[in-house]
């Protein structure tokens, strides 16, 4: 197998997704399965998290709730007031009207901001309901359903997408949007949450975009990309993996892009 094929062609996985979850969970777990927020609050936090860091979006969410107290108050607030509260999250001029619009759409369709009814719906219907809301794509819907309602919805972020491609679990031409469907079919429902938190931890800590730490990788023995990255680092220095990954992961389409 040539280097070019390893970078741009379809890699055949040498490890099952269940074994990868098991090994990564042993390394990075245990994971807390408690719901993070009520679902309507998770919707708002998810919008705030788009195109910014977790620290910035969390700070913006805390400021929003400190300012207004309830999401009902946010829904009836002036856009300028919301914008002022969420400035730390970035893109406040886009996110403020979107948050207000989404909250009012939920109130219009549901009569309340309580979204717990989604838990009683089939997964596909719950995802479709959320995706009717402006700015809520596959990743955002998956996060809300998985982390707030405990449903086995897949949420593929850029870290998970990168790890799945390097392991050969998805092909090089598969978009992040399509990866949701592929990986949701590949992971048993009981393992979806563990898949998400273990793969994202691995992507952030070891399988980094620019300099993957293959020597520290818990799934290295089953990774078809390992030889390429390690050989190029040995031959060309530490910047080679960064170049290879930019080629392998272009274009990357974030599911919740504004």
Residue pairs with C-beta under 8 A, 6 or more apart in sequence:
1 9
3 228
3 231
3 232
6 224
6 225
6 227
6 228
7 228
7 244
7 247
7 248
8 172
8 247
8 248
9 172
10 168
10 171
10 172
11 165
11 166
11 167
11 168
11 172
11 224
11 225
12 168
12 224
13 167
13 168
13 169
13 222
13 224
14 168
14 221
14 222
14 223
14 224
15 167
15 219
15 221
15 222
15 223
17 169
17 183
17 186
17 187
17 195
18 187
18 188
18 191
19 219
19 222
20 167
20 169
20 198
20 199
20 219
20 222
21 187
21 191
21 194
21 195
21 198
21 199
23 218
23 219
24 198
24 199
24 201
24 202
24 218
24 219
25 31
25 194
25 198
26 218
27 198
27 201
27 202
27 218
28 197
28 198
28 201
28 202
28 205
29 194
29 197
29 198
31 193
31 194
31 197
31 198
33 150
33 193
35 147
35 148
35 149
35 150
36 42
36 45
36 147
36 148
37 45
37 147
37 148
38 114
38 115
38 116
38 148
39 115
39 116
39 118
39 144
39 148
39 149
40 71
40 103
40 106
40 113
40 114
40 115
41 61
41 65
41 71
41 148
42 143
42 144
42 147
42 148
43 102
43 106
43 115
43 130
43 133
43 136
43 140
43 144
44 61
44 64
44 71
44 74
44 99
44 102
44 103
45 57
45 58
45 61
46 136
46 140
46 143
46 144
46 256
47 95
47 98
47 99
47 102
47 135
47 136
47 140
48 57
48 60
48 61
48 64
48 86
48 89
48 95
48 99
49 57
49 89
50 91
50 95
50 135
50 140
50 254
50 256
50 257
50 258
51 90
51 91
51 254
51 257
51 258
52 60
52 89
52 90
52 91
56 88
56 89
56 90
57 89
59 88
59 89
60 85
60 86
60 87
60 88
60 89
60 92
61 86
61 89
63 85
63 86
63 87
63 88
64 74
64 82
64 85
64 86
64 99
66 85
67 81
67 85
68 74
68 77
68 85
71 103
71 113
72 107
72 113
74 82
74 99
74 100
74 103
75 100
75 103
75 104
75 107
75 113
77 100
79 96
79 97
79 100
80 96
82 96
82 97
82 99
82 100
83 92
83 93
83 96
84 92
86 92
86 95
86 96
86 99
89 95
91 258
94 258
98 134
98 135
101 134
102 133
102 134
102 135
102 136
103 113
105 133
105 134
106 113
106 115
106 133
107 113
110 117
115 144
115 149
116 149
118 126
118 129
118 130
118 145
118 149
118 151
119 126
119 149
119 150
119 151
121 129
123 145
123 151
123 152
123 153
126 141
126 145
126 149
126 151
126 153
127 138
127 141
127 142
127 145
127 153
130 136
130 140
130 141
130 144
130 145
131 137
131 138
131 141
135 256
135 258
136 144
136 256
137 177
137 255
137 256
137 257
138 154
138 155
138 156
138 177
138 180
138 255
139 155
139 156
139 157
139 176
139 180
139 254
139 255
139 256
140 155
140 255
140 256
141 153
141 155
142 153
142 154
142 155
142 156
142 180
143 155
144 153
145 151
145 153
146 152
146 153
146 154
146 155
146 192
146 193
146 196
147 193
150 193
152 184
152 187
152 189
152 190
152 192
152 193
153 184
153 192
154 180
154 181
154 183
154 184
154 187
154 192
154 195
154 196
155 180
155 196
156 164
156 176
156 179
156 180
156 183
156 255
157 200
157 254
158 176
158 203
158 209
158 252
158 254
159 199
159 200
159 202
159 203
159 204
159 207
160 183
160 196
160 199
160 200
160 203
161 170
161 176
161 179
161 249
161 252
162 203
162 207
162 209
162 245
162 249
162 252
163 199
163 202
163 203
163 207
164 170
164 179
164 183
164 199
165 171
165 172
165 174
165 248
165 249
166 207
166 212
166 223
166 224
166 225
166 248
167 219
167 222
167 223
167 224
167 225
168 224
168 225
169 182
169 183
169 186
170 178
170 179
170 182
170 183
172 248
174 182
175 253
176 252
176 253
176 254
176 255
177 253
177 255
180 255
183 195
184 192
187 195
202 217
202 218
202 219
206 212
206 213
206 216
206 217
206 218
207 213
207 217
209 242
209 245
209 249
210 241
210 242
210 245
211 238
211 241
211 242
212 229
212 241
212 245
214 220
214 223
214 226
214 229
214 230
214 233
215 230
217 223
217 226
220 226
228 244
229 240
229 241
229 244
232 240
232 241
232 244
233 240
233 241
